[in-house]
């Protein structure tokens, strides 16, 4: 158990809908990262928040957004869902900004299926 | 840009065989390097890491050495077990500056160990 929790574990929804994925980092960790794992794209970085502020952005679609709250939990919002958004979404956390070999600890993931 | 390339799988071995999974990286600068493992139905777990050239990471019988001259971080284990069956991901992250702290992953190598 990494100490990172994600809810829900599974999500099934329809095209055009909007969903929210939730992540609670390990106690004391200030950074939260979101990654998408799909068969065709592999594991891709979406976005990082550090202590409530957006720190880095990867290949995140405009239909997707995230935020980190004062209690440091984070939510990833996916809207206008398409079939191709079906994937496993991982959250990870680290103690600081993620540089210099800092370890990122991963949650169990949320499996999203868009029908 | 920065990238990680690892050998294509799947890799099938008999129990007690020697394992090598190749990983090479490209980076502007000197990254930290990681191996993560994903067991079926689970999230990613850190297996080992190395933060600078010539460092050797090791854990659970697995080893990898950071080779700057060949930009490689190959994963090895002398005697695999059935319980090592999983998908292995090589990853890098930059160590400094304005670079992002996100992990850049290889495509993953699926290992199956037969009794």
Interface residues (C-beta under 8 A of the other chain):
Chain A: X2 X4 X31 X33 X35 X42 X43 X44 X45 X48 X55 X56 X58 X90 X92 X94 X97 X98 X99 X100 X101 X102 X103 X104 X105 X106 X107 X108 X109
Chain B: X32 X34 X36 X42 X43 X44 X45 X46 X49 X50 X51 X89 X93 X94 X95 X96 X99 X100 X101 X102 X103 X104 X105 X106 X107 X108
